[in-house]
Amino acid sequence: MPLFKLDDQTQPANPSKYSLVTGTPPSCSGDQVICTIDAADNGSGRPELDVAILSEMVTALNTNTNQPHVNLKD
């Protein structure tokens, strides 16, 4: 699955606030906010935010722990 970087922390459920990562992935260290997600491309270079990935995002933020498809940072 493609890797997407969240560009606007105020709207993590909005696909237009992500950019497709090309080349070297960003450094994601910490446990406070979403850094990157692994998700299917919705056909326009943005992530498809289905129930599964949204659930992982909520779990990651609530537990301050990376999930299989969600990486956090400070």
mmJSON file of the N, C-alpha and C atoms, coordinates in Angstrom:
{"data_MODEL":{"atom_site":{
"group_PDB":["ATOM","ATOM","ATOM","ATOM","ATOM","ATOM","ATOM","ATOM","ATOM","ATOM","ATOM","ATOM","ATOM","ATOM","ATOM","ATOM","ATOM","ATOM","ATOM","ATOM","ATOM","ATOM","ATOM","ATOM","ATOM","ATOM","ATOM","ATOM","ATOM","ATOM","ATOM","ATOM","ATOM","ATOM","ATOM","ATOM","ATOM","ATOM","ATOM","ATOM","ATOM","ATOM","ATOM","ATOM","ATOM","ATOM","ATOM","ATOM","ATOM","ATOM","ATOM","ATOM","ATOM","ATOM","ATOM","ATOM","ATOM","ATOM","ATOM","ATOM","ATOM","ATOM","ATOM","ATOM","ATOM","ATOM","ATOM","ATOM","ATOM","ATOM","ATOM","ATOM","ATOM","ATOM","ATOM","ATOM","ATOM","ATOM","ATOM","ATOM","ATOM","ATOM","ATOM","ATOM","ATOM","ATOM","ATOM","ATOM","ATOM","ATOM","ATOM","ATOM","ATOM","ATOM","ATOM","ATOM","ATOM","ATOM","ATOM","ATOM","ATOM","ATOM","ATOM","ATOM","ATOM","ATOM","ATOM","ATOM","ATOM","ATOM","ATOM","ATOM","ATOM","ATOM","ATOM","ATOM","ATOM","ATOM","ATOM","ATOM","ATOM","ATOM","ATOM","ATOM","ATOM","ATOM","ATOM","ATOM","ATOM","ATOM","ATOM","ATOM","ATOM","ATOM","ATOM","ATOM","ATOM","ATOM","ATOM","ATOM","ATOM","ATOM","ATOM","ATOM","ATOM","ATOM","ATOM","ATOM","ATOM","ATOM","ATOM","ATOM","ATOM","ATOM","ATOM","ATOM","ATOM","ATOM","ATOM","ATOM","ATOM","ATOM","ATOM","ATOM","ATOM","ATOM","ATOM","ATOM","ATOM","ATOM","ATOM","ATOM","ATOM","ATOM","ATOM","ATOM","ATOM","ATOM","ATOM","ATOM","ATOM","ATOM","ATOM","ATOM","ATOM","ATOM","ATOM","ATOM","ATOM","ATOM","ATOM","ATOM","ATOM","ATOM","ATOM","ATOM","ATOM","ATOM","ATOM","ATOM","ATOM","ATOM","ATOM","ATOM","ATOM","ATOM","ATOM","ATOM","ATOM","ATOM","ATOM","ATOM","ATOM","ATOM","ATOM","ATOM","ATOM","ATOM","ATOM","ATOM","ATOM","ATOM"],
"id":[1,2,3,4,5,6,7,8,9,10,11,12,13,14,15,16,17,18,19,20,21,22,23,24,25,26,27,28,29,30,31,32,33,34,35,36,37,38,39,40,41,42,43,44,45,46,47,48,49,50,51,52,53,54,55,56,57,58,59,60,61,62,63,64,65,66,67,68,69,70,71,72,73,74,75,76,77,78,79,80,81,82,83,84,85,86,87,88,89,90,91,92,93,94,95,96,97,98,99,100,101,102,103,104,105,106,107,108,109,110,111,112,113,114,115,116,117,118,119,120,121,122,123,124,125,126,127,128,129,130,131,132,133,134,135,136,137,138,139,140,141,142,143,144,145,146,147,148,149,150,151,152,153,154,155,156,157,158,159,160,161,162,163,164,165,166,167,168,169,170,171,172,173,174,175,176,177,178,179,180,181,182,183,184,185,186,187,188,189,190,191,192,193,194,195,196,197,198,199,200,201,202,203,204,205,206,207,208,209,210,211,212,213,214,215,216,217,218,219,220,221,222],
"type_symbol":["N","C","C","N","C","C","N","C","C","N","C","C","N","C","C","N","C","C","N","C","C","N","C","C","N","C","C","N","C","C","N","C","C","N","C","C","N","C","C","N","C","C","N","C","C","N","C","C","N","C","C","N","C","C","N","C","C","N","C","C","N","C","C","N","C","C","N","C","C","N","C","C","N","C","C","N","C","C","N","C","C","N","C","C","N","C","C","N","C","C","N","C","C","N","C","C","N","C","C","N","C","C","N","C","C","N","C","C","N","C","C","N","C","C","N","C","C","N","C","C","N","C","C","N","C","C","N","C","C","N","C","C","N","C","C","N","C","C","N","C","C","N","C","C","N","C","C","N","C","C","N","C","C","N","C","C","N","C","C","N","C","C","N","C","C","N","C","C","N","C","C","N","C","C","N","C","C","N","C","C","N","C","C","N","C","C","N","C","C","N","C","C","N","C","C","N","C","C","N","C","C","N","C","C","N","C","C","N","C","C","N","C","C","N","C","C","N","C","C","N","C","C"],
"label_atom_id":["N","CA","C","N","CA","C","N","CA","C","N","CA","C","N","CA","C","N","CA","C","N","CA","C","N","CA","C","N","CA","C","N","CA","C","N","CA","C","N","CA","C","N","CA","C","N","CA","C","N","CA","C","N","CA","C","N","CA","C","N","CA","C","N","CA","C","N","CA","C","N","CA","C","N","CA","C","N","CA","C","N","CA","C","N","CA","C","N","CA","C","N","CA","C","N","CA","C","N","CA","C","N","CA","C","N","CA","C","N","CA","C","N","CA","C","N","CA","C","N","CA","C","N","CA","C","N","CA","C","N","CA","C","N","CA","C","N","CA","C","N","CA","C","N","CA","C","N","CA","C","N","CA","C","N","CA","C","N","CA","C","N","CA","C","N","CA","C","N","CA","C","N","CA","C","N","CA","C","N","CA","C","N","CA","C","N","CA","C","N","CA","C","N","CA","C","N","CA","C","N","CA","C","N","CA","C","N","CA","C","N","CA","C","N","CA","C","N","CA","C","N","CA","C","N","CA","C","N","CA","C","N","CA","C","N","CA","C","N","CA","C","N","CA","C","N","CA","C","N","CA","C","N","CA","C","N","CA","C"],
"label_alt_id":[null,null,null,null,null,null,null,null,null,null,null,null,null,null,null,null,null,null,null,null,null,null,null,null,null,null,null,null,null,null,null,null,null,null,null,null,null,null,null,null,null,null,null,null,null,null,null,null,null,null,null,null,null,null,null,null,null,null,null,null,null,null,null,null,null,null,null,null,null,null,null,null,null,null,null,null,null,null,null,null,null,null,null,null,null,null,null,null,null,null,null,null,null,null,null,null,null,null,null,null,null,null,null,null,null,null,null,null,null,null,null,null,null,null,null,null,null,null,null,null,null,null,null,null,null,null,null,null,null,null,null,null,null,null,null,null,null,null,null,null,null,null,null,null,null,null,null,null,null,null,null,null,null,null,null,null,null,null,null,null,null,null,null,null,null,null,null,null,null,null,null,null,null,null,null,null,null,null,null,null,null,null,null,null,null,null,null,null,null,null,null,null,null,null,null,null,null,null,null,null,null,null,null,null,null,null,null,null,null,null,null,null,null,null,null,null,null,null,null,null,null,null],
"label_comp_id":["MET","MET","MET","PRO","PRO","PRO","LEU","LEU","LEU","PHE","PHE","PHE","LYS","LYS","LYS","LEU","LEU","LEU","ASP","ASP","ASP","ASP","ASP","ASP","GLN","GLN","GLN","THR","THR","THR","GLN","GLN","GLN","PRO","PRO","PRO","ALA","ALA","ALA","ASN","ASN","ASN","PRO","PRO","PRO","SER","SER","SER","LYS","LYS","LYS","TYR","TYR","TYR","SER","SER","SER","LEU","LEU","LEU","VAL","VAL","VAL","THR","THR","THR","GLY","GLY","GLY","THR","THR","THR","PRO","PRO","PRO","PRO","PRO","PRO","SER","SER","SER","CYS","CYS","CYS","SER","SER","SER","GLY","GLY","GLY","ASP","ASP","ASP","GLN","GLN","GLN","VAL","VAL","VAL","ILE","ILE","ILE","CYS","CYS","CYS","THR","THR","THR","ILE","ILE","ILE","ASP","ASP","ASP","ALA","ALA","ALA","ALA","ALA","ALA","ASP","ASP","ASP","ASN","ASN","ASN","GLY","GLY","GLY","SER","SER","SER","GLY","GLY","GLY","ARG","ARG","ARG","PRO","PRO","PRO","GLU","GLU","GLU","LEU","LEU","LEU","ASP","ASP","ASP","VAL","VAL","VAL","ALA","ALA","ALA","ILE","ILE","ILE","LEU","LEU","LEU","SER","SER","SER","GLU","GLU","GLU","MET","MET","MET","VAL","VAL","VAL","THR","THR","THR","ALA","ALA","ALA","LEU","LEU","LEU","ASN","ASN","ASN","THR","THR","THR","ASN","ASN","ASN","THR","THR","THR","ASN","ASN","ASN","GLN","GLN","GLN","PRO","PRO","PRO","HIS","HIS","HIS","VAL","VAL","VAL","ASN","ASN","ASN","LEU","LEU","LEU","LYS","LYS","LYS","ASP","ASP","ASP"],
"label_asym_id":["A","A","A","A","A","A","A","A","A","A","A","A","A","A","A","A","A","A","A","A","A","A","A","A","A","A","A","A","A","A","A","A","A","A","A","A","A","A","A","A","A","A","A","A","A","A","A","A","A","A","A","A","A","A","A","A","A","A","A","A","A","A","A","A","A","A","A","A","A","A","A","A","A","A","A","A","A","A","A","A","A","A","A","A","A","A","A","A","A","A","A","A","A","A","A","A","A","A","A","A","A","A","A","A","A","A","A","A","A","A","A","A","A","A","A","A","A","A","A","A","A","A","A","A","A","A","A","A","A","A","A","A","A","A","A","A","A","A","A","A","A","A","A","A","A","A","A","A","A","A","A","A","A","A","A","A","A","A","A","A","A","A","A","A","A","A","A","A","A","A","A","A","A","A","A","A","A","A","A","A","A","A","A","A","A","A","A","A","A","A","A","A","A","A","A","A","A","A","A","A","A","A","A","A","A","A","A","A","A","A","A","A","A","A","A","A","A","A","A","A","A","A"],
"label_entity_id":["1","1","1","1","1","1","1","1","1","1","1","1","1","1","1","1","1","1","1","1","1","1","1","1","1","1","1","1","1","1","1","1","1","1","1","1","1","1","1","1","1","1","1","1","1","1","1","1","1","1","1","1","1","1","1","1","1","1","1","1","1","1","1","1","1","1","1","1","1","1","1","1","1","1","1","1","1","1","1","1","1","1","1","1","1","1","1","1","1","1","1","1","1","1","1","1","1","1","1","1","1","1","1","1","1","1","1","1","1","1","1","1","1","1","1","1","1","1","1","1","1","1","1","1","1","1","1","1","1","1","1","1","1","1","1","1","1","1","1","1","1","1","1","1","1","1","1","1","1","1","1","1","1","1","1","1","1","1","1","1","1","1","1","1","1","1","1","1","1","1","1","1","1","1","1","1","1","1","1","1","1","1","1","1","1","1","1","1","1","1","1","1","1","1","1","1","1","1","1","1","1","1","1","1","1","1","1","1","1","1","1","1","1","1","1","1","1","1","1","1","1","1"],
"label_seq_id":[1,1,1,2,2,2,3,3,3,4,4,4,5,5,5,6,6,6,7,7,7,8,8,8,9,9,9,10,10,10,11,11,11,12,12,12,13,13,13,14,14,14,15,15,15,16,16,16,17,17,17,18,18,18,19,19,19,20,20,20,21,21,21,22,22,22,23,23,23,24,24,24,25,25,25,26,26,26,27,27,27,28,28,28,29,29,29,30,30,30,31,31,31,32,32,32,33,33,33,34,34,34,35,35,35,36,36,36,37,37,37,38,38,38,39,39,39,40,40,40,41,41,41,42,42,42,43,43,43,44,44,44,45,45,45,46,46,46,47,47,47,48,48,48,49,49,49,50,50,50,51,51,51,52,52,52,53,53,53,54,54,54,55,55,55,56,56,56,57,57,57,58,58,58,59,59,59,60,60,60,61,61,61,62,62,62,63,63,63,64,64,64,65,65,65,66,66,66,67,67,67,68,68,68,69,69,69,70,70,70,71,71,71,72,72,72,73,73,73,74,74,74],
"pdbx_PDB_ins_code":[null,null,null,null,null,null,null,null,null,null,null,null,null,null,null,null,null,null,null,null,null,null,null,null,null,null,null,null,null,null,null,null,null,null,null,null,null,null,null,null,null,null,null,null,null,null,null,null,null,null,null,null,null,null,null,null,null,null,null,null,null,null,null,null,null,null,null,null,null,null,null,null,null,null,null,null,null,null,null,null,null,null,null,null,null,null,null,null,null,null,null,null,null,null,null,null,null,null,null,null,null,null,null,null,null,null,null,null,null,null,null,null,null,null,null,null,null,null,null,null,null,null,null,null,null,null,null,null,null,null,null,null,null,null,null,null,null,null,null,null,null,null,null,null,null,null,null,null,null,null,null,null,null,null,null,null,null,null,null,null,null,null,null,null,null,null,null,null,null,null,null,null,null,null,null,null,null,null,null,null,null,null,null,null,null,null,null,null,null,null,null,null,null,null,null,null,null,null,null,null,null,null,null,null,null,null,null,null,null,null,null,null,null,null,null,null,null,null,null,null,null,null],
"Cartn_x":[0.842,0.0,0.881,0.431,1.189,1.269,2.289,2.489,2.082,1.28,0.819,1.222,1.656,2.032,0.889,0.526,-0.513,0.091,-0.467,0.055,-0.664,-1.85,-2.643,-3.207,-2.6,-2.989,-4.409,-5.002,-6.357,-7.425,-7.034,-8.026,-7.534,-7.238,-6.7,-7.687,-8.975,-9.973,-10.316,-9.573,-9.81,-8.716,-9.047,-8.03,-7.236,-7.827,-7.116,-6.001,-5.896,-4.861,-3.631,-3.561,-2.428,-1.694,-0.402,0.371,1.04,1.13,1.76,3.26,3.832,5.27,5.981,6.91,7.771,9.198,10.013,11.383,11.466,12.367,12.623,11.447,10.921,9.819,10.264,9.344,9.698,10.052,10.853,11.189,9.993,9.508,8.366,8.802,9.011,9.342,8.461,7.978,7.103,5.77,4.83,3.558,2.386,2.457,1.439,0.437,0.907,0.046,0.375,-0.516,-0.309,0.767,1.69,2.751,2.432,2.35,2.065,1.055,0.41,-0.481,-0.195,-0.37,-0.34,-1.789,-2.178,-3.575,-3.646,-4.734,-4.962,-5.125,-4.692,-4.869,-6.312,-6.967,-8.371,-8.519,-7.413,-7.45,-7.021,-6.833,-6.406,-5.167,-4.378,-3.162,-3.415,-4.572,-4.948,-5.337,-5.257,-5.591,-7.087,-7.424,-8.802,-8.955,-9.706,-9.865,-11.115,-10.944,-12.068,-12.169,-13.164,-13.405,-12.189,-11.515,-10.362,-9.233,-8.864,-7.761,-8.183,-9.418,-9.89,-9.862,-10.225,-10.19,-8.759,-7.818,-6.408,-5.912,-6.35,-5.947,-6.432,-7.681,-8.243,-7.496,-7.248,-6.523,-5.12,-4.42,-3.067,-3.064,-3.99,-4.038,-4.473,-5.395,-5.873,-4.859,-4.019,-3.05,-1.626,-1.437,-0.107,0.867,0.369,1.15,0.937,2.036,1.911,1.049,0.324,-0.507,0.039,-0.446,0.118,0.166,-0.808,-0.848,-0.81,-0.488,-0.464,0.814,1.592,2.811,2.62,3.011,2.861,4.184,4.102,5.282,4.927,5.936,5.699,5.303],
"Cartn_y":[-1.19,0.0,1.246,2.288,3.538,4.158,4.954,5.678,7.132,7.663,9.044,9.782,11.025,11.887,12.851,12.968,13.918,15.317,16.24,17.602,18.591,18.262,19.171,18.375,18.541,17.768,18.055,19.139,19.469,18.68,17.999,17.284,15.894,15.004,13.692,12.788,13.106,12.288,12.838,13.838,14.456,14.007,13.185,12.685,13.783,14.949,16.018,16.639,16.269,16.819,15.921,14.927,14.007,14.175,13.884,13.852,12.49,12.017,10.737,10.869,9.934,9.957,9.287,10.004,9.44,9.59,8.626,8.687,8.266,8.899,8.555,8.947,7.999,8.333,9.341,10.167,11.129,10.409,11.06,10.513,10.7,9.612,9.662,9.104,9.975,9.498,10.217,9.476,10.043,9.335,9.913,9.225,10.177,11.369,12.375,12.624,12.669,12.99,12.061,11.995,11.129,11.718,10.864,11.248,10.701,9.373,8.74,7.61,7.272,6.11,5.312,4.004,3.119,2.879,3.312,3.171,3.049,2.498,2.421,3.828,4.003,5.273,5.346,6.485,6.624,6.948,6.927,7.184,8.587,9.44,10.815,11.189,10.186,10.458,10.782,10.437,10.66,9.319,9.203,7.918,7.652,6.386,5.96,5.716,6.566,6.475,5.666,4.346,3.466,3.252,2.489,2.264,1.641,0.723,0.039,1.016,1.869,2.806,3.88,4.341,5.326,4.744,3.48,2.81,2.709,2.371,2.319,3.697,4.734,6.093,6.439,6.121,6.4,5.608,4.334,3.5,4.043,4.412,4.959,6.212,7.109,8.36,8.135,7.208,6.951,6.207,5.381,4.581,5.111,6.152,6.714,5.625,4.763,3.636,3.494,3.305,3.04,1.806,1.809,0.68,0.143,-1.017,-1.606,-0.658,0.252,1.145,2.624,2.914,4.302,4.534,5.55,5.923,7.295,7.407,8.662,9.41,10.673,11.501,12.476,13.207,14.241,15.535],
"Cartn_z":[0.0,0.0,0.0,-0.636,-0.639,0.755,0.953,2.207,1.992,2.918,2.856,4.121,3.967,5.088,5.367,6.64,7.029,7.07,6.298,6.201,7.112,7.577,8.419,9.596,10.767,11.947,12.414,11.965,12.417,11.669,10.564,9.754,9.332,10.286,9.917,9.178,9.208,8.509,7.131,6.667,5.367,4.391,3.403,2.471,1.762,1.555,0.841,1.674,2.933,3.814,3.898,3.009,2.948,1.631,1.65,0.409,0.286,-0.946,-1.24,-1.021,-0.272,-0.01,-1.177,-1.768,-2.801,-2.304,-2.59,-2.103,-0.642,0.08,1.475,2.359,3.146,4.052,5.107,5.589,6.633,7.925,8.743,10.051,10.972,11.522,12.428,13.771,14.729,16.067,17.062,18.023,19.031,19.049,19.784,19.965,20.177,19.643,19.926,18.799,17.573,16.43,15.259,14.294,13.133,12.226,11.829,10.901,9.511,9.408,8.124,8.299,7.181,7.151,5.887,5.979,4.818,4.439,3.261,2.843,1.326,0.857,-0.583,-1.152,-2.383,-3.091,-3.582,-3.365,-3.777,-5.263,-5.992,-7.425,-7.802,-6.795,-7.074,-6.264,-5.886,-5.13,-3.672,-3.188,-1.782,-1.171,0.159,0.774,0.804,0.696,0.9,2.4,3.063,4.512,4.837,4.848,5.153,6.667,7.083,8.508,9.187,8.513,9.111,9.427,8.484,8.732,9.729,9.664,10.641,12.05,12.186,13.486,14.007,13.129,13.532,13.951,13.268,13.625,15.032,15.336,16.659,17.727,17.459,18.421,18.663,17.598,17.735,18.606,18.349,19.107,20.552,20.776,22.137,22.99,22.359,23.11,22.987,22.188,21.926,21.474,20.573,20.08,18.576,17.836,16.407,16.184,15.097,14.698,13.374,12.913,11.692,10.485,10.351,9.193,9.572,10.833,11.319,12.116,11.72,12.435,13.057,14.314,15.053,15.137,15.545,15.805,16.918,17.421,18.436,17.782],
"occupancy":[1.0,1.0,1.0,1.0,1.0,1.0,1.0,1.0,1.0,1.0,1.0,1.0,1.0,1.0,1.0,1.0,1.0,1.0,1.0,1.0,1.0,1.0,1.0,1.0,1.0,1.0,1.0,1.0,1.0,1.0,1.0,1.0,1.0,1.0,1.0,1.0,1.0,1.0,1.0,1.0,1.0,1.0,1.0,1.0,1.0,1.0,1.0,1.0,1.0,1.0,1.0,1.0,1.0,1.0,1.0,1.0,1.0,1.0,1.0,1.0,1.0,1.0,1.0,1.0,1.0,1.0,1.0,1.0,1.0,1.0,1.0,1.0,1.0,1.0,1.0,1.0,1.0,1.0,1.0,1.0,1.0,1.0,1.0,1.0,1.0,1.0,1.0,1.0,1.0,1.0,1.0,1.0,1.0,1.0,1.0,1.0,1.0,1.0,1.0,1.0,1.0,1.0,1.0,1.0,1.0,1.0,1.0,1.0,1.0,1.0,1.0,1.0,1.0,1.0,1.0,1.0,1.0,1.0,1.0,1.0,1.0,1.0,1.0,1.0,1.0,1.0,1.0,1.0,1.0,1.0,1.0,1.0,1.0,1.0,1.0,1.0,1.0,1.0,1.0,1.0,1.0,1.0,1.0,1.0,1.0,1.0,1.0,1.0,1.0,1.0,1.0,1.0,1.0,1.0,1.0,1.0,1.0,1.0,1.0,1.0,1.0,1.0,1.0,1.0,1.0,1.0,1.0,1.0,1.0,1.0,1.0,1.0,1.0,1.0,1.0,1.0,1.0,1.0,1.0,1.0,1.0,1.0,1.0,1.0,1.0,1.0,1.0,1.0,1.0,1.0,1.0,1.0,1.0,1.0,1.0,1.0,1.0,1.0,1.0,1.0,1.0,1.0,1.0,1.0,1.0,1.0,1.0,1.0,1.0,1.0,1.0,1.0,1.0,1.0,1.0,1.0,1.0,1.0,1.0,1.0,1.0,1.0],
"B_iso_or_equiv":[0.0,0.0,0.0,0.0,0.0,0.0,0.0,0.0,0.0,0.0,0.0,0.0,0.0,0.0,0.0,0.0,0.0,0.0,0.0,0.0,0.0,0.0,0.0,0.0,0.0,0.0,0.0,0.0,0.0,0.0,0.0,0.0,0.0,0.0,0.0,0.0,0.0,0.0,0.0,0.0,0.0,0.0,0.0,0.0,0.0,0.0,0.0,0.0,0.0,0.0,0.0,0.0,0.0,0.0,0.0,0.0,0.0,0.0,0.0,0.0,0.0,0.0,0.0,0.0,0.0,0.0,0.0,0.0,0.0,0.0,0.0,0.0,0.0,0.0,0.0,0.0,0.0,0.0,0.0,0.0,0.0,0.0,0.0,0.0,0.0,0.0,0.0,0.0,0.0,0.0,0.0,0.0,0.0,0.0,0.0,0.0,0.0,0.0,0.0,0.0,0.0,0.0,0.0,0.0,0.0,0.0,0.0,0.0,0.0,0.0,0.0,0.0,0.0,0.0,0.0,0.0,0.0,0.0,0.0,0.0,0.0,0.0,0.0,0.0,0.0,0.0,0.0,0.0,0.0,0.0,0.0,0.0,0.0,0.0,0.0,0.0,0.0,0.0,0.0,0.0,0.0,0.0,0.0,0.0,0.0,0.0,0.0,0.0,0.0,0.0,0.0,0.0,0.0,0.0,0.0,0.0,0.0,0.0,0.0,0.0,0.0,0.0,0.0,0.0,0.0,0.0,0.0,0.0,0.0,0.0,0.0,0.0,0.0,0.0,0.0,0.0,0.0,0.0,0.0,0.0,0.0,0.0,0.0,0.0,0.0,0.0,0.0,0.0,0.0,0.0,0.0,0.0,0.0,0.0,0.0,0.0,0.0,0.0,0.0,0.0,0.0,0.0,0.0,0.0,0.0,0.0,0.0,0.0,0.0,0.0,0.0,0.0,0.0,0.0,0.0,0.0,0.0,0.0,0.0,0.0,0.0,0.0],
"pdbx_formal_charge":[null,null,null,null,null,null,null,null,null,null,null,null,null,null,null,null,null,null,null,null,null,null,null,null,null,null,null,null,null,null,null,null,null,null,null,null,null,null,null,null,null,null,null,null,null,null,null,null,null,null,null,null,null,null,null,null,null,null,null,null,null,null,null,null,null,null,null,null,null,null,null,null,null,null,null,null,null,null,null,null,null,null,null,null,null,null,null,null,null,null,null,null,null,null,null,null,null,null,null,null,null,null,null,null,null,null,null,null,null,null,null,null,null,null,null,null,null,null,null,null,null,null,null,null,null,null,null,null,null,null,null,null,null,null,null,null,null,null,null,null,null,null,null,null,null,null,null,null,null,null,null,null,null,null,null,null,null,null,null,null,null,null,null,null,null,null,null,null,null,null,null,null,null,null,null,null,null,null,null,null,null,null,null,null,null,null,null,null,null,null,null,null,null,null,null,null,null,null,null,null,null,null,null,null,null,null,null,null,null,null,null,null,null,null,null,null,null,null,null,null,null,null],
"auth_seq_id":[1,1,1,2,2,2,3,3,3,4,4,4,5,5,5,6,6,6,7,7,7,8,8,8,9,9,9,10,10,10,11,11,11,12,12,12,13,13,13,14,14,14,15,15,15,16,16,16,17,17,17,18,18,18,19,19,19,20,20,20,21,21,21,22,22,22,23,23,23,24,24,24,25,25,25,26,26,26,27,27,27,28,28,28,29,29,29,30,30,30,31,31,31,32,32,32,33,33,33,34,34,34,35,35,35,36,36,36,37,37,37,38,38,38,39,39,39,40,40,40,41,41,41,42,42,42,43,43,43,44,44,44,45,45,45,46,46,46,47,47,47,48,48,48,49,49,49,50,50,50,51,51,51,52,52,52,53,53,53,54,54,54,55,55,55,56,56,56,57,57,57,58,58,58,59,59,59,60,60,60,61,61,61,62,62,62,63,63,63,64,64,64,65,65,65,66,66,66,67,67,67,68,68,68,69,69,69,70,70,70,71,71,71,72,72,72,73,73,73,74,74,74],
"auth_comp_id":["MET","MET","MET","PRO","PRO","PRO","LEU","LEU","LEU","PHE","PHE","PHE","LYS","LYS","LYS","LEU","LEU","LEU","ASP","ASP","ASP","ASP","ASP","ASP","GLN","GLN","GLN","THR","THR","THR","GLN","GLN","GLN","PRO","PRO","PRO","ALA","ALA","ALA","ASN","ASN","ASN","PRO","PRO","PRO","SER","SER","SER","LYS","LYS","LYS","TYR","TYR","TYR","SER","SER","SER","LEU","LEU","LEU","VAL","VAL","VAL","THR","THR","THR","GLY","GLY","GLY","THR","THR","THR","PRO","PRO","PRO","PRO","PRO","PRO","SER","SER","SER","CYS","CYS","CYS","SER","SER","SER","GLY","GLY","GLY","ASP","ASP","ASP","GLN","GLN","GLN","VAL","VAL","VAL","ILE","ILE","ILE","CYS","CYS","CYS","THR","THR","THR","ILE","ILE","ILE","ASP","ASP","ASP","ALA","ALA","ALA","ALA","ALA","ALA","ASP","ASP","ASP","ASN","ASN","ASN","GLY","GLY","GLY","SER","SER","SER","GLY","GLY","GLY","ARG","ARG","ARG","PRO","PRO","PRO","GLU","GLU","GLU","LEU","LEU","LEU","ASP","ASP","ASP","VAL","VAL","VAL","ALA","ALA","ALA","ILE","ILE","ILE","LEU","LEU","LEU","SER","SER","SER","GLU","GLU","GLU","MET","MET","MET","VAL","VAL","VAL","THR","THR","THR","ALA","ALA","ALA","LEU","LEU","LEU","ASN","ASN","ASN","THR","THR","THR","ASN","ASN","ASN","THR","THR","THR","ASN","ASN","ASN","GLN","GLN","GLN","PRO","PRO","PRO","HIS","HIS","HIS","VAL","VAL","VAL","ASN","ASN","ASN","LEU","LEU","LEU","LYS","LYS","LYS","ASP","ASP","ASP"],
"auth_asym_id":["A","A","A","A","A","A","A","A","A","A","A","A","A","A","A","A","A","A","A","A","A","A","A","A","A","A","A","A","A","A","A","A","A","A","A","A","A","A","A","A","A","A","A","A","A","A","A","A","A","A","A","A","A","A","A","A","A","A","A","A","A","A","A","A","A","A","A","A","A","A","A","A","A","A","A","A","A","A","A","A","A","A","A","A","A","A","A","A","A","A","A","A","A","A","A","A","A","A","A","A","A","A","A","A","A","A","A","A","A","A","A","A","A","A","A","A","A","A","A","A","A","A","A","A","A","A","A","A","A","A","A","A","A","A","A","A","A","A","A","A","A","A","A","A","A","A","A","A","A","A","A","A","A","A","A","A","A","A","A","A","A","A","A","A","A","A","A","A","A","A","A","A","A","A","A","A","A","A","A","A","A","A","A","A","A","A","A","A","A","A","A","A","A","A","A","A","A","A","A","A","A","A","A","A","A","A","A","A","A","A","A","A","A","A","A","A","A","A","A","A","A","A"],
"auth_atom_id":["N","CA","C","N","CA","C","N","CA","C","N","CA","C","N","CA","C","N","CA","C","N","CA","C","N","CA","C","N","CA","C","N","CA","C","N","CA","C","N","CA","C","N","CA","C","N","CA","C","N","CA","C","N","CA","C","N","CA","C","N","CA","C","N","CA","C","N","CA","C","N","CA","C","N","CA","C","N","CA","C","N","CA","C","N","CA","C","N","CA","C","N","CA","C","N","CA","C","N","CA","C","N","CA","C","N","CA","C","N","CA","C","N","CA","C","N","CA","C","N","CA","C","N","CA","C","N","CA","C","N","CA","C","N","CA","C","N","CA","C","N","CA","C","N","CA","C","N","CA","C","N","CA","C","N","CA","C","N","CA","C","N","CA","C","N","CA","C","N","CA","C","N","CA","C","N","CA","C","N","CA","C","N","CA","C","N","CA","C","N","CA","C","N","CA","C","N","CA","C","N","CA","C","N","CA","C","N","CA","C","N","CA","C","N","CA","C","N","CA","C","N","CA","C","N","CA","C","N","CA","C","N","CA","C","N","CA","C","N","CA","C","N","CA","C","N","CA","C","N","CA","C","N","CA","C","N","CA","C"],
"pdbx_PDB_model_num":[1,1,1,1,1,1,1,1,1,1,1,1,1,1,1,1,1,1,1,1,1,1,1,1,1,1,1,1,1,1,1,1,1,1,1,1,1,1,1,1,1,1,1,1,1,1,1,1,1,1,1,1,1,1,1,1,1,1,1,1,1,1,1,1,1,1,1,1,1,1,1,1,1,1,1,1,1,1,1,1,1,1,1,1,1,1,1,1,1,1,1,1,1,1,1,1,1,1,1,1,1,1,1,1,1,1,1,1,1,1,1,1,1,1,1,1,1,1,1,1,1,1,1,1,1,1,1,1,1,1,1,1,1,1,1,1,1,1,1,1,1,1,1,1,1,1,1,1,1,1,1,1,1,1,1,1,1,1,1,1,1,1,1,1,1,1,1,1,1,1,1,1,1,1,1,1,1,1,1,1,1,1,1,1,1,1,1,1,1,1,1,1,1,1,1,1,1,1,1,1,1,1,1,1,1,1,1,1,1,1,1,1,1,1,1,1,1,1,1,1,1,1]
}}}
